[in-house]
Amino acid sequence: LMLYVRSQFTTAKVWNQPKCPSADEWIKTISYVYTVEFHSAIKKNEHGIGGNGLHWRTLC
């Protein structure tokens, strides 16, 4: 019985600890967010929307 209680306490102690992302996971997340924002900005410029709402476009 004592071994069972000890194992349950250890499992709960380990399970409740917060997990911080590793440096590799953090870099991948930041890289993904940057890429999505970059492509979103490119799409906006493809439709002729600039920072002030006016954007010169070439016709050729």
mmCIF file as gemmi writes it, N, C-alpha and C atoms, coordinates in Angstrom:
data_model
loop_
_atom_site.group_PDB
_atom_site.id
_atom_site.type_symbol
_atom_site.label_atom_id
_atom_site.label_alt_id
_atom_site.label_comp_id
_atom_site.label_asym_id
_atom_site.label_entity_id
_atom_site.label_seq_id
_atom_site.pdbx_PDB_ins_code
_atom_site.Cartn_x
_atom_site.Cartn_y
_atom_site.Cartn_z
_atom_site.occupancy
_atom_site.B_iso_or_equiv
_atom_site.pdbx_formal_charge
_atom_site.auth_seq_id
_atom_site.auth_asym_id
_atom_site.pdbx_PDB_model_num
ATOM 1 N N . LEU Axp A 1 ? 0.831 -1.203 0 1 0 ? 1 A 1
ATOM 2 C CA . LEU Axp A 1 ? 0 0 0 1 0 ? 1 A 1
ATOM 3 C C . LEU Axp A 1 ? 0.868 1.257 0 1 0 ? 1 A 1
ATOM 4 N N . MET Axp A 2 ? 1.937 1.264 0.792 1 0 ? 2 A 1
ATOM 5 C CA . MET Axp A 2 ? 2.805 2.434 0.871 1 0 ? 2 A 1
ATOM 6 C C . MET Axp A 2 ? 3.48 2.713 -0.474 1 0 ? 2 A 1
ATOM 7 N N . LEU Axp A 3 ? 3.87 1.666 -1.184 1 0 ? 3 A 1
ATOM 8 C CA . LEU Axp A 3 ? 4.491 1.825 -2.497 1 0 ? 3 A 1
ATOM 9 C C . LEU Axp A 3 ? 3.501 2.437 -3.489 1 0 ? 3 A 1
ATOM 10 N N . TYR Axp A 4 ? 2.25 2.026 -3.435 1 0 ? 4 A 1
ATOM 11 C CA . TYR Axp A 4 ? 1.207 2.57 -4.31 1 0 ? 4 A 1
ATOM 12 C C . TYR Axp A 4 ? 1.008 4.063 -4.052 1 0 ? 4 A 1
ATOM 13 N N . VAL Axp A 5 ? 0.938 4.458 -2.792 1 0 ? 5 A 1
ATOM 14 C CA . VAL Axp A 5 ? 0.747 5.867 -2.431 1 0 ? 5 A 1
ATOM 15 C C . VAL Axp A 5 ? 1.943 6.683 -2.896 1 0 ? 5 A 1
ATOM 16 N N . ARG Axp A 6 ? 3.136 6.162 -2.7 1 0 ? 6 A 1
ATOM 17 C CA . ARG Axp A 6 ? 4.347 6.871 -3.111 1 0 ? 6 A 1
ATOM 18 C C . ARG Axp A 6 ? 4.37 7.053 -4.631 1 0 ? 6 A 1
ATOM 19 N N . SER Axp A 7 ? 4.002 6.031 -5.377 1 0 ? 7 A 1
ATOM 20 C CA . SER Axp A 7 ? 4.013 6.137 -6.839 1 0 ? 7 A 1
ATOM 21 C C . SER Axp A 7 ? 2.965 7.14 -7.323 1 0 ? 7 A 1
ATOM 22 N N . GLN Axp A 8 ? 1.813 7.183 -6.689 1 0 ? 8 A 1
ATOM 23 C CA . GLN Axp A 8 ? 0.78 8.145 -7.077 1 0 ? 8 A 1
ATOM 24 C C . GLN Axp A 8 ? 1.224 9.573 -6.782 1 0 ? 8 A 1
ATOM 25 N N . PHE Axp A 9 ? 1.877 9.777 -5.652 1 0 ? 9 A 1
ATOM 26 C CA . PHE Axp A 9 ? 2.366 11.106 -5.293 1 0 ? 9 A 1
ATOM 27 C C . PHE Axp A 9 ? 3.439 11.563 -6.274 1 0 ? 9 A 1
ATOM 28 N N . THR Axp A 10 ? 4.338 10.665 -6.64 1 0 ? 10 A 1
ATOM 29 C CA . THR Axp A 10 ? 5.404 10.994 -7.587 1 0 ? 10 A 1
ATOM 30 C C . THR Axp A 10 ? 4.816 11.32 -8.953 1 0 ? 10 A 1
ATOM 31 N N . THR Axp A 11 ? 3.85 10.542 -9.405 1 0 ? 11 A 1
ATOM 32 C CA . THR Axp A 11 ? 3.22 10.797 -10.7 1 0 ? 11 A 1
ATOM 33 C C . THR Axp A 11 ? 2.527 12.152 -10.706 1 0 ? 11 A 1
ATOM 34 N N . ALA Axp A 12 ? 1.802 12.475 -9.668 1 0 ? 12 A 1
ATOM 35 C CA . ALA Axp A 12 ? 1.106 13.758 -9.595 1 0 ? 12 A 1
ATOM 36 C C . ALA Axp A 12 ? 2.102 14.905 -9.534 1 0 ? 12 A 1
ATOM 37 N N . LYS Axp A 13 ? 3.196 14.723 -8.831 1 0 ? 13 A 1
ATOM 38 C CA . LYS Axp A 13 ? 4.206 15.768 -8.701 1 0 ? 13 A 1
ATOM 39 C C . LYS Axp A 13 ? 4.843 16.071 -10.057 1 0 ? 13 A 1
ATOM 40 N N . VAL Axp A 14 ? 5.166 15.049 -10.81 1 0 ? 14 A 1
ATOM 41 C CA . VAL Axp A 14 ? 5.782 15.232 -12.124 1 0 ? 14 A 1
ATOM 42 C C . VAL Axp A 14 ? 4.756 15.75 -13.123 1 0 ? 14 A 1
ATOM 43 N N . TRP Axp A 15 ? 3.54 15.253 -13.065 1 0 ? 15 A 1
ATOM 44 C CA . TRP Axp A 15 ? 2.512 15.596 -14.037 1 0 ? 15 A 1
ATOM 45 C C . TRP Axp A 15 ? 2.098 17.061 -13.945 1 0 ? 15 A 1
ATOM 46 N N . ASN Axp A 16 ? 2.108 17.664 -12.774 1 0 ? 16 A 1
ATOM 47 C CA . ASN Axp A 16 ? 1.638 19.03 -12.592 1 0 ? 16 A 1
ATOM 48 C C . ASN Axp A 16 ? 2.688 20.096 -12.881 1 0 ? 16 A 1
ATOM 49 N N . GLN Axp A 17 ? 3.91 19.705 -13.187 1 0 ? 17 A 1
ATOM 50 C CA . GLN Axp A 17 ? 4.945 20.692 -13.453 1 0 ? 17 A 1
ATOM 51 C C . GLN Axp A 17 ? 4.699 21.344 -14.809 1 0 ? 17 A 1
ATOM 52 N N . PRO Axp A 18 ? 4.837 22.669 -14.892 1 0 ? 18 A 1
ATOM 53 C CA . PRO Axp A 18 ? 4.664 23.338 -16.18 1 0 ? 18 A 1
ATOM 54 C C . PRO Axp A 18 ? 5.818 22.992 -17.115 1 0 ? 18 A 1
ATOM 55 N N . LYS Axp A 19 ? 5.53 22.918 -18.397 1 0 ? 19 A 1
ATOM 56 C CA . LYS Axp A 19 ? 6.56 22.577 -19.374 1 0 ? 19 A 1
ATOM 57 C C . LYS Axp A 19 ? 6.903 23.824 -20.177 1 0 ? 19 A 1
ATOM 58 N N . CYS Axp A 20 ? 8.133 24.237 -20.089 1 0 ? 20 A 1
ATOM 59 C CA . CYS Axp A 20 ? 8.605 25.361 -20.885 1 0 ? 20 A 1
ATOM 60 C C . CYS Axp A 20 ? 9.151 24.81 -22.197 1 0 ? 20 A 1
ATOM 61 N N . PRO Axp A 21 ? 8.916 25.515 -23.306 1 0 ? 21 A 1
ATOM 62 C CA . PRO Axp A 21 ? 9.414 25.01 -24.585 1 0 ? 21 A 1
ATOM 63 C C . PRO Axp A 21 ? 10.938 25.05 -24.639 1 0 ? 21 A 1
ATOM 64 N N . SER Axp A 22 ? 11.516 24.094 -25.346 1 0 ? 22 A 1
ATOM 65 C CA . SER Axp A 22 ? 12.958 24.088 -25.531 1 0 ? 22 A 1
ATOM 66 C C . SER Axp A 22 ? 13.326 25.217 -26.49 1 0 ? 22 A 1
ATOM 67 N N . ALA Axp A 23 ? 14.612 25.515 -26.581 1 0 ? 23 A 1
ATOM 68 C CA . ALA Axp A 23 ? 15.067 26.581 -27.482 1 0 ? 23 A 1
ATOM 69 C C . ALA Axp A 23 ? 14.693 26.25 -28.921 1 0 ? 23 A 1
ATOM 70 N N . ASP Axp A 24 ? 14.809 24.987 -29.304 1 0 ? 24 A 1
ATOM 71 C CA . ASP Axp A 24 ? 14.475 24.569 -30.661 1 0 ? 24 A 1
ATOM 72 C C . ASP Axp A 24 ? 12.989 24.779 -30.956 1 0 ? 24 A 1
ATOM 73 N N . GLU Axp A 25 ? 12.119 24.391 -30.012 1 0 ? 25 A 1
ATOM 74 C CA . GLU Axp A 25 ? 10.674 24.592 -30.195 1 0 ? 25 A 1
ATOM 75 C C . GLU Axp A 25 ? 10.345 26.075 -30.267 1 0 ? 25 A 1
ATOM 76 N N . TRP Axp A 26 ? 11.006 26.88 -29.444 1 0 ? 26 A 1
ATOM 77 C CA . TRP Axp A 26 ? 10.756 28.32 -29.418 1 0 ? 26 A 1
ATOM 78 C C . TRP Axp A 26 ? 11.141 28.948 -30.75 1 0 ? 26 A 1
ATOM 79 N N . ILE Axp A 27 ? 12.296 28.58 -31.293 1 0 ? 27 A 1
ATOM 80 C CA . ILE Axp A 27 ? 12.757 29.126 -32.574 1 0 ? 27 A 1
ATOM 81 C C . ILE Axp A 27 ? 11.802 28.728 -33.692 1 0 ? 27 A 1
ATOM 82 N N . LYS Axp A 28 ? 11.345 27.478 -33.694 1 0 ? 28 A 1
ATOM 83 C CA . LYS Axp A 28 ? 10.403 27.033 -34.726 1 0 ? 28 A 1
ATOM 84 C C . LYS Axp A 28 ? 9.097 27.818 -34.648 1 0 ? 28 A 1
ATOM 85 N N . THR Axp A 29 ? 8.617 28.083 -33.435 1 0 ? 29 A 1
ATOM 86 C CA . THR Axp A 29 ? 7.367 28.826 -33.262 1 0 ? 29 A 1
ATOM 87 C C . THR Axp A 29 ? 7.516 30.255 -33.759 1 0 ? 29 A 1
ATOM 88 N N . ILE Axp A 30 ? 8.59 30.922 -33.361 1 0 ? 30 A 1
ATOM 89 C CA . ILE Axp A 30 ? 8.822 32.306 -33.784 1 0 ? 30 A 1
ATOM 90 C C . ILE Axp A 30 ? 8.994 32.366 -35.298 1 0 ? 30 A 1
ATOM 91 N N . SER Axp A 31 ? 9.723 31.411 -35.864 1 0 ? 31 A 1
ATOM 92 C CA . SER Axp A 31 ? 9.932 31.367 -37.307 1 0 ? 31 A 1
ATOM 93 C C . SER Axp A 31 ? 8.603 31.195 -38.038 1 0 ? 31 A 1
ATOM 94 N N . TYR Axp A 32 ? 7.726 30.335 -37.53 1 0 ? 32 A 1
ATOM 95 C CA . TYR Axp A 32 ? 6.423 30.108 -38.149 1 0 ? 32 A 1
ATOM 96 C C . TYR Axp A 32 ? 5.579 31.376 -38.101 1 0 ? 32 A 1
ATOM 97 N N . VAL Axp A 33 ? 5.532 32.039 -36.949 1 0 ? 33 A 1
ATOM 98 C CA . VAL Axp A 33 ? 4.734 33.259 -36.806 1 0 ? 33 A 1
ATOM 99 C C . VAL Axp A 33 ? 5.256 34.331 -37.753 1 0 ? 33 A 1
ATOM 100 N N . TYR Axp A 34 ? 6.575 34.49 -37.845 1 0 ? 34 A 1
ATOM 101 C CA . TYR Axp A 34 ? 7.171 35.484 -38.734 1 0 ? 34 A 1
ATOM 102 C C . TYR Axp A 34 ? 6.815 35.179 -40.183 1 0 ? 34 A 1
ATOM 103 N N . THR Axp A 35 ? 6.904 33.903 -40.581 1 0 ? 35 A 1
ATOM 104 C CA . THR Axp A 35 ? 6.593 33.511 -41.957 1 0 ? 35 A 1
ATOM 105 C C . THR Axp A 35 ? 5.136 33.79 -42.293 1 0 ? 35 A 1
ATOM 106 N N . VAL Axp A 36 ? 4.22 33.465 -41.396 1 0 ? 36 A 1
ATOM 107 C CA . VAL Axp A 36 ? 2.794 33.698 -41.637 1 0 ? 36 A 1
ATOM 108 C C . VAL Axp A 36 ? 2.518 35.191 -41.769 1 0 ? 36 A 1
ATOM 109 N N . GLU Axp A 37 ? 3.103 36.013 -40.901 1 0 ? 37 A 1
ATOM 110 C CA . GLU Axp A 37 ? 2.9 37.459 -40.989 1 0 ? 37 A 1
ATOM 111 C C . GLU Axp A 37 ? 3.489 38.014 -42.277 1 0 ? 37 A 1
ATOM 112 N N . PHE Axp A 38 ? 4.654 37.519 -42.689 1 0 ? 38 A 1
ATOM 113 C CA . PHE Axp A 38 ? 5.308 37.977 -43.911 1 0 ? 38 A 1
ATOM 114 C C . PHE Axp A 38 ? 4.442 37.676 -45.13 1 0 ? 38 A 1
ATOM 115 N N . HIS Axp A 39 ? 3.94 36.447 -45.226 1 0 ? 39 A 1
ATOM 116 C CA . HIS Axp A 39 ? 3.101 36.079 -46.366 1 0 ? 39 A 1
ATOM 117 C C . HIS Axp A 39 ? 1.767 36.825 -46.348 1 0 ? 39 A 1
ATOM 118 N N . SER Axp A 40 ? 1.256 37.122 -45.176 1 0 ? 40 A 1
ATOM 119 C CA . SER Axp A 40 ? 0.032 37.905 -45.073 1 0 ? 40 A 1
ATOM 120 C C . SER Axp A 40 ? 0.263 39.315 -45.607 1 0 ? 40 A 1
ATOM 121 N N . ALA Axp A 41 ? 1.407 39.901 -45.28 1 0 ? 41 A 1
ATOM 122 C CA . ALA Axp A 41 ? 1.734 41.244 -45.767 1 0 ? 41 A 1
ATOM 123 C C . ALA Axp A 41 ? 1.907 41.238 -47.28 1 0 ? 41 A 1
ATOM 124 N N . ILE Axp A 42 ? 2.52 40.197 -47.827 1 0 ? 42 A 1
ATOM 125 C CA . ILE Axp A 42 ? 2.683 40.096 -49.28 1 0 ? 42 A 1
ATOM 126 C C . ILE Axp A 42 ? 1.323 39.998 -49.953 1 0 ? 42 A 1
ATOM 127 N N . LYS Axp A 43 ? 0.417 39.192 -49.411 1 0 ? 43 A 1
ATOM 128 C CA . LYS Axp A 43 ? -0.926 39.066 -49.999 1 0 ? 43 A 1
ATOM 129 C C . LYS Axp A 43 ? -1.651 40.409 -50.011 1 0 ? 43 A 1
ATOM 130 N N . LYS Axp A 44 ? -1.526 41.183 -48.936 1 0 ? 44 A 1
ATOM 131 C CA . LYS Axp A 44 ? -2.164 42.493 -48.893 1 0 ? 44 A 1
ATOM 132 C C . LYS Axp A 44 ? -1.616 43.384 -49.995 1 0 ? 44 A 1
ATOM 133 N N . ASN Axp A 45 ? -0.302 43.347 -50.227 1 0 ? 45 A 1
ATOM 134 C CA . ASN Axp A 45 ? 0.306 44.171 -51.267 1 0 ? 45 A 1
ATOM 135 C C . ASN Axp A 45 ? -0.074 43.692 -52.66 1 0 ? 45 A 1
ATOM 136 N N . GLU Axp A 46 ? -0.334 42.408 -52.849 1 0 ? 46 A 1
ATOM 137 C CA . GLU Axp A 46 ? -0.767 41.898 -54.15 1 0 ? 46 A 1
ATOM 138 C C . GLU Axp A 46 ? -2.124 42.463 -54.535 1 0 ? 46 A 1
ATOM 139 N N . HIS Axp A 47 ? -2.941 42.776 -53.576 1 0 ? 47 A 1
ATOM 140 C CA . HIS Axp A 47 ? -4.274 43.308 -53.847 1 0 ? 47 A 1
ATOM 141 C C . HIS Axp A 47 ? -4.278 44.83 -53.9 1 0 ? 47 A 1
ATOM 142 N N . GLY Axp A 48 ? -3.106 45.451 -53.881 1 0 ? 48 A 1
ATOM 143 C CA . GLY Axp A 48 ? -3.019 46.894 -54.024 1 0 ? 48 A 1
ATOM 144 C C . GLY Axp A 48 ? -3.313 47.659 -52.756 1 0 ? 48 A 1
ATOM 145 N N . ILE Axp A 49 ? -3.138 47.059 -51.621 1 0 ? 49 A 1
ATOM 146 C CA . ILE Axp A 49 ? -3.391 47.748 -50.359 1 0 ? 49 A 1
ATOM 147 C C . ILE Axp A 49 ? -2.047 48.087 -49.736 1 0 ? 49 A 1
ATOM 148 N N . GLY Axp A 50 ? -1.728 49.358 -49.664 1 0 ? 50 A 1
ATOM 149 C CA . GLY Axp A 50 ? -0.473 49.784 -49.053 1 0 ? 50 A 1
ATOM 150 C C . GLY Axp A 50 ? -0.71 50.223 -47.629 1 0 ? 50 A 1
ATOM 151 N N . GLY Axp A 51 ? 0.304 50.851 -47.03 1 0 ? 51 A 1
ATOM 152 C CA . GLY Axp A 51 ? 0.192 51.298 -45.65 1 0 ? 51 A 1
ATOM 153 C C . GLY Axp A 51 ? -0.852 52.386 -45.478 1 0 ? 51 A 1
ATOM 154 N N . ASN Axp A 52 ? -1.016 53.251 -46.505 1 0 ? 52 A 1
ATOM 155 C CA . ASN Axp A 52 ? -1.976 54.346 -46.398 1 0 ? 52 A 1
ATOM 156 C C . ASN Axp A 52 ? -3.229 54.11 -47.243 1 0 ? 52 A 1
ATOM 157 N N . GLY Axp A 53 ? -3.375 52.922 -47.802 1 0 ? 53 A 1
ATOM 158 C CA . GLY Axp A 53 ? -4.546 52.624 -48.614 1 0 ? 53 A 1
ATOM 159 C C . GLY Axp A 53 ? -4.341 52.895 -50.092 1 0 ? 53 A 1
ATOM 160 N N . LEU Axp A 54 ? -3.243 53.568 -50.455 1 0 ? 54 A 1
ATOM 161 C CA . LEU Axp A 54 ? -2.933 53.858 -51.853 1 0 ? 54 A 1
ATOM 162 C C . LEU Axp A 54 ? -1.659 53.12 -52.235 1 0 ? 54 A 1
ATOM 163 N N . HIS Axp A 55 ? -1.668 52.515 -53.424 1 0 ? 55 A 1
ATOM 164 C CA . HIS Axp A 55 ? -0.503 51.747 -53.831 1 0 ? 55 A 1
ATOM 165 C C . HIS Axp A 55 ? -0.429 51.759 -55.35 1 0 ? 55 A 1
ATOM 166 N N . TRP Axp A 56 ? 0.716 52.162 -55.896 1 0 ? 56 A 1
ATOM 167 C CA . TRP Axp A 56 ? 0.889 52.136 -57.337 1 0 ? 56 A 1
ATOM 168 C C . TRP Axp A 56 ? 1.139 50.71 -57.779 1 0 ? 56 A 1
ATOM 169 N N . ARG Axp A 57 ? 0.46 50.308 -58.86 1 0 ? 57 A 1
ATOM 170 C CA . ARG Axp A 57 ? 0.653 48.961 -59.387 1 0 ? 57 A 1
ATOM 171 C C . ARG Axp A 57 ? 1.067 49.059 -60.842 1 0 ? 57 A 1
ATOM 172 N N . THR Axp A 58 ? 1.957 48.162 -61.247 1 0 ? 58 A 1
ATOM 173 C CA . THR Axp A 58 ? 2.319 48.098 -62.658 1 0 ? 58 A 1
ATOM 174 C C . THR Axp A 58 ? 1.302 47.215 -63.368 1 0 ? 58 A 1
ATOM 175 N N . LEU Axp A 59 ? 1.036 47.521 -64.619 1 0 ? 59 A 1
ATOM 176 C CA . LEU Axp A 59 ? 0.037 46.77 -65.368 1 0 ? 59 A 1
ATOM 177 C C . LEU Axp A 59 ? 0.654 45.643 -66.185 1 0 ? 59 A 1
ATOM 178 N N . CYS Axp A 60 ? 1.955 45.593 -66.282 1 0 ? 60 A 1
ATOM 179 C CA . CYS Axp A 60 ? 2.612 44.542 -67.082 1 0 ? 60 A 1
ATOM 180 C C . CYS Axp A 60 ? 3.235 43.499 -66.207 1 0 ? 60 A 1
